[in-house]
Amino acid sequence: MEQQQVGRRQNRRWAWRAGIAAVLIAWLVLGSLGGPTVGRLSEVQENDNANFLPKQAESTLVANESAKFIDSKALPYFVLIQRDSGITPEDLTKANAFLAQVPKLDLGNGKTIGDYLASPARTVVPSEDKKALLLTVELDGDRADDVVTEGETVLFAVADQMRNEIKQSLTPTGLNVYVTGPGGVFADFVVAFGGIDGILLGVALAVVFVILLIVYRSPVLPIAVLLTAVFGLALAALVIYPLAENNVIELNGQSQGILFILVVGAATDYSLLLVSRYKEELHDYESKYQAMRIAWRAAIEPIAASAATVILGLLCLLLSQLGSTKGLGPVGAIGIAGALVSSMTFLPAVLLAFGRRIFWPAVPRLDHLHAKDQVGGRKLWGRVSGLVGRSPRKVWAISALALLACGAFLPTFQAEGISQDELFLNEVESVTGQEQLAKHFDAGAGTPVQILTPVDQADKVVQTAMKVDGVGTATASVAPGMPPKVVEGKVLVQATLEVQADSPEATKVVEHLRTELDTVSPDILVGGNTAINLDVLDASNRDLRVIIPAILAVIFVVLMLLLRSVTAAILLVLCNVLSFAATVGVSALAFNHLFDFPGADPSIPLYAFVFLVALGIDYSIFLMTRVREESIEQGTRRGVLVGLAVTGGVITSAGVVLAATFSALAVLPILFLVQIAFMVAFGVLLDTTVVRSLLVPALSYDIGRKVWWPSKLARAEQPHRSRQGPG
């Protein structure tokens, strides 16, 4: 009999070893395939705002119709030539020579700029003050993302080659020359986002590695956790790349950067929770396999619930009217799924392959010492749980008042949009050129407002537009000196704004213009780049009203099912909404007064809500699932204190890791990403240090067993001895 038992144990060990080997080999194969795919994600990005608008948006309708009058797919580059002392005849000659040379500039692979132009280069236009010249080069927008050499897109290569030619032929003559306009700005975005594949991921992993070294005090375990994150990202890339390539989902530079951070942060958080529970069980079980089986079963519920909450919250973004926001939903959800799968398969296999030695030098021994023994002790989380137990009402009241005080500044958060030249936090040529352009030409020159009107209303439309403050000129001619082009009884009127076309002031002018033209005829439509920005703002405001309630509903349902309690679900949702309000309030103070930011993109509040509420609720899930587990055996109030003491260290570490990974977004000089980095990092730290550590446990302790209503735990007078949770 004893020999049979020994044989069965040996068979089980061999089965474990075979399973571990199979899992590790499978992940090595996935990693070898997915690793290169991560670097190719930038090839399938789409960064054009116009393509992200809903089909029924007024600017979209105008863009579709304007193609019958002009090449609406053209992407213009503005070359501004400027001399403070005044443009000379020689300067004009050199400008014309440069313009003639542009189509011949080599892009590599036997291609020239001329192969990608939407129309012949336009004539040189002098400014009224005779100190500047404006040249327009129009790229075929449909081919802007074509790859020429070494992964460079046509969009970037055209700007790069023109700038190289300018340095050789124009700059030496003393002229100041800038490549700007939409094409120049997008090309500079390519440079800014060029750090996503390497710098951003490298910084995030380096920051996480340092934190894990401090947390684990082990040189090997952090490497295993980082490999888990990298493999999770590789798996996500294998799914995202073909979907984006075939236009099933939209991927842009911002969502790609956020994807990297989400996967690294989530995979590390899930790994921390699993490793903590595994180490805890190693103190009770000699067999590493037995310890892992119990730890995995205990960790899978909160980790899966956490991942499901974030995934479902992100998928709520599919309700957005904006393609860029809608695209982030499935991209982020796939990333979280990859993090979940890798942390619950690859990491356990690595932990079992190394055994207890992976924790070296702090190797856990079979000593039956438990973290729950810390309650009321001298260690940090023992003292925190003791404070909550002694004065729960005072703790939650002070915490709530502090959060409300911070949230009072929420209405001062400015998210009405910013101009393109304010998106960069470093000095770039296209921004400098735009500023110089506004000094010599109408600020909206080159990006006119497009007004589609019935031909019999064209004159009245021109007259009405000219009366609107902020409109410089308006004409029904597609080109100077040309008669109006009539197509299907309609004419395209083009109006030049006196303010920068992509500024918040310009959107207000277009909003006023639409109101005035509605009195002329309801059939008049106003489009163009500025109108696109206005429609994006309107769509963003609509998304806030629709998506935020949807996310709250999803989170509430997940929490209710996980904790078998309506009361606890309501409590956690309210606490995290309060935390979000406080974060936005503090961010408003920081952005407006500390960093002096010009404002924020209208999508920032929604993105911040998704990340802060969906991710912030994770820590409350990790806490309350453990509290429920302990409450079954020890009663609710004792369970709250034990749960807080046991999970305090690991959840705080997870919060610090996630905050640090999101902070890595700040290495890219893009205002949107820096603001998201600040808001999420601050909000996550607020969730882990105040909401999860003080507010939630103190409220739960004060409410007592009724926090589990309507489950049986809410009615239980004595602790349950069974490990099977009732209700």
Buried (B, 14 or more C-beta within 10 A) or exposed (E): EEEEEEEEEEEEEEEBEEEBEEBBEEBEEBBEEBBEBBBEBBBBBBBBBBBBBBEEBBBBBBBEBBEEBBEBBBBBBBBBBBBEEEBBEEBBEBBBEBBEBBBEBEBEEEBBBEBBBBEEBBEBBBBEEEBBBBBBBBBBBEBBBBEBEEEBBBBBBBBBBBBEBBEEBBEEEEBBBBBBBBBBBBBBBBBBBBBBBEEBBEBBBEBBBEBBBEBBEBEEBBBBBBBBBBBBBBBBBBBBBEBBBEEEBBBBBBBBBBBBBBBBBBBBBBBBBBBBBBBBBBBBBEBBBEBBBBBBEBBBBBBBBBBBBBBBBBBBBBBBBBBBBBBBBBBBBBBBBBBBBBBBBBBBBBBBBBEBEBBEEEEBEEEEEEBBBBBBEEBEBBBBBBBBBEBBEEBBBBBBEBBEEBBEBBEBBBBBBBBBBBBBBEEBBBBBBBBBBBEBBBBBBBBBBBBBBBBEBBBBBBEBBEEBEBBBBBBBBBEEEEEBBBBEEBBBBBBBBBBBBBBBBBBBBBBBBBEBBEEBBEEBBBBBBBBBBBBBBBBBBBBBEEBBEBBBEBBBEBBBEBBBBBBBBBBBBBBBBBBBBBBBBBBBEBBBEEEEBBBBBBBBBBBBBBBBBBBBBBBBBBBBBBBBBBBBBBBBBBBBBBBBBBBBBBBBBBBBBBBBBBBBBBBBBBBBBBBBBBBBBBBBBBBBBBBBBBBBBBBBBBBBBBBBBEBBBBEBEEBBEEEEBEB
